[in-house]
Amino acid sequence: MSLRTTRWLLPTLLAVALAACGGGGKVQAPAAVDGLQTLVVPAADAAEGRGWDGVVEAVHQATLSAQTSGRVGEVLADVNDRVSAGQVLLRLSAVEQQAGVDAARAQLRAAEASANEAELNYRRHADLVQGRYVSRAQFDQARASRDAAVAARDAARAQLAHAGQQSAYTTIRAPYAGIVSTREVEPGESVGAGRVLMTVFAPDALRIEVSVPQSDAEAIRAHPQARVRFDDGHGIDAAQATVFPAADAATHAVKVRVQLPALEPAPWPGSTARVAFPALKGDAGVRVPASALLRRGEVNAVYVLADGRVALRQLRLGERVGDEVEVIAGLRPGERIAADPLAAMQALAAARGEQ
């Protein structure tokens, strides 16, 4: 069948089916069709309860920024690499920082020499003042010189520690074991203080926060259980569910924090997931494969088979989870639908042509 014919048949069949649903004038009965691949609509799983969409976030996530200026010398880790705690991820050039360390070390040696000399001079004056060989004013001056030299030595030590810390900032290490999620720089690139370099997160500690109506918060607090379903259709039981003790003053919603168990592979922070609470019973819609849907503009429909005949039926859809779409209205569990809407459309057109 040509593409032009297909484009003509789709709106025609949709119009016929929707007119039949509306109870208008006399409409031809559904045609009998044989040999179509079909599937049975499964029963809805209401055990998961009502749910809300949330975003996966890492409990431990660190954005590593440059704390000193320099040029990127080595990049030793990339996105999706697993790193251990303390592992070197990146190195910056340390020429200026090392020069500052050398200068501070030299100043410290000079300050220590001055402090030692001032200490000896003070002790001599302390002995001489006992025999009245020097005046009290000369002794006080020697003591002040000694105190000033000691203070200068302490300042030089602090300056050396500061310069050493600036030099240490040129080596960026992983704060904990985890996975590198982003890398923002390339070797040879100049960076300044505050420039984001990498992001690392721990995959063994992930959580999701959702906001629920305050009328539902107490039921969840009494039964803190949750079921998490990811976009690929995979579902797991949450390790822990914590209901916040206060509601938001603007939205009157209460946040619920759901702790995820250790997963392999771990979902990426920022990915979406649906959190359902068994304590909140609700009417769950049936789910059908997205490939079985026929879409035309805002109209969604499937071909339903009954007694060897096929008819197009409009649906009201809910959320999509993986390769399946929730059907809010239009289908009942146990009904049989065509797995391939295009094949069903062609078979229906052929059957109507024969009639």
Rosetta blueprint (number, residue, H / E / L):
1 M L
2 S L
3 L H
4 R H
5 T H
6 T H
7 R H
8 W H
9 L H
10 L H
11 P H
12 T H
13 L H
14 L H
15 A H
16 V H
17 A H
18 L H
19 A H
20 A H
21 C H
22 G H
23 G L
24 G L
25 G L
26 K L
27 V L
28 Q L
29 A L
30 P L
31 A L
32 A E
33 V L
34 D L
35 G L
36 L L
37 Q L
38 T E
39 L E
40 V E
41 V L
42 P L
43 A L
44 A L
45 D L
46 A H
47 A H
48 E H
49 G L
50 R E
51 G E
52 W E
53 D E
54 G E
55 V E
56 V E
57 E E
58 A E
59 V L
60 H L
61 Q E
62 A E
63 T E
64 L E
65 S E
66 A L
67 Q L
68 T L
69 S L
70 G E
71 R E
72 V E
73 G E
74 E E
75 V E
76 L L
77 A L
78 D L
79 V L
80 N L
81 D L
82 R E
83 V E
84 S L
85 A L
86 G L
87 Q L
88 V E
89 L E
90 L E
91 R E
92 L E
93 S L
94 A L
95 V H
96 E H
97 Q H
98 Q H
99 A H
100 G H
101 V H
102 D H
103 A H
104 A H
105 R H
106 A H
107 Q H
108 L H
109 R H
110 A H
111 A H
112 E H
113 A H
114 S H
115 A H
116 N H
117 E H
118 A H
119 E H
120 L H
121 N H
122 Y H
123 R H
124 R H
125 H H
126 A H
127 D H
128 L H
129 V H
130 Q H
131 G L
132 R L
133 Y L
134 V L
135 S L
136 R H
137 A H
138 Q H
139 F H
140 D H
141 Q H
142 A H
143 R H
144 A H
145 S H
146 R H
147 D H
148 A H
149 A H
150 V H
151 A H
152 A H
153 R H
154 D H
155 A H
156 A H
157 R H
158 A H
159 Q H
160 L H
161 A H
162 H H
163 A H
164 G H
165 Q H
166 Q H
167 S H
168 A H
169 Y L
170 T L
171 T E
172 I E
173 R E
174 A L
175 P L
176 Y L
177 A L
178 G E
179 I E
180 V E
181 S E
182 T E
183 R E
184 E L
185 V L
186 E L
187 P L
188 G L
189 E L
190 S E
191 V E
192 G L
193 A L
194 G L
195 R L
196 V E
197 L E
198 M E
199 T E
200 V E
201 F E
202 A L
203 P L
204 D L
205 A L
206 L E
207 R E
208 I E
209 E E
210 V E
211 S E
212 V E
213 P E
214 Q H
215 S H
216 D H
217 A H
218 E H
219 A H
220 I H
221 R H
222 A H
223 H L
224 P L
225 Q L
226 A L
227 R E
228 V E
229 R E
230 F E
231 D L
232 D L
233 G L
234 H L
235 G E
236 I E
237 D E
238 A L
239 A L
240 Q E
241 A E
242 T E
243 V E
244 F E
245 P E
246 A E
247 A E
248 D L
249 A L
250 A L
251 T L
252 H L
253 A E
254 V E
255 K E
256 V E
257 R E
258 V E
259 Q E
260 L E
261 P L
262 A L
263 L L
264 E L
265 P L
266 A L
267 P L
268 W L
269 P L
270 G L
271 S L
272 T E
273 A E
274 R E
275 V E
276 A E
277 F E
278 P L
279 A L
280 L L
281 K L
282 G L
283 D L
284 A L
285 G L
286 V E
287 R E
288 V E
289 P E
290 A H
291 S H
292 A H
293 L L
294 L E
295 R E
296 R E
297 G L
298 E L
299 V E
300 N E
301 A E
302 V E
303 Y E
304 V E
305 L E
306 A E
307 D L
308 G L
309 R E
310 V E
311 A E
312 L E
313 R E
314 Q E
315 L E
316 R E
317 L E
318 G E
319 E E
320 R E
321 V E
322 G L
323 D L
324 E E
325 V E
326 E E
327 V E
328 I E
329 A E
330 G L
331 L L
332 R L
333 P L
334 G L
335 E L
336 R E
337 I E
338 A E
339 A L
340 D L
341 P H
342 L H
343 A H
344 A H
345 M H
346 Q H
347 A H
348 L H
349 A H
350 A H
351 A H
352 R H
353 G H
354 E H
355 Q L
